[in-house]
Amino acid sequence: MGAETPERRTKTAREMAAEYGVHPVTIRRIIAEPRGDFLARAKARRERAVELRATGLKHREIAAEMDVPIGTVGRLLHEARKLAEAQVVVEQPQAS
């Protein structure tokens, strides 16, 4: 189960739990973005950062284009590189 119409909340899970008399984990489960949607959105962000980097943009320029902090750009590019390396290892297992 998850939020069918995800939106930014104005209260924390702890505040909502206190208001409704339930545990914060219950609130998180109800309002959470579906995992598949999150993974698809994360993949799209990584791919966008890689595309911009491939055009020769610097981290600062990519950050401005994507409207994220510079550190996030570094993390996105690092994650993309690590996932690509893992994919290569899976596709070409080492011979013993």
Beta strands, then each sheet from edge to edge (+ up, - down):
end
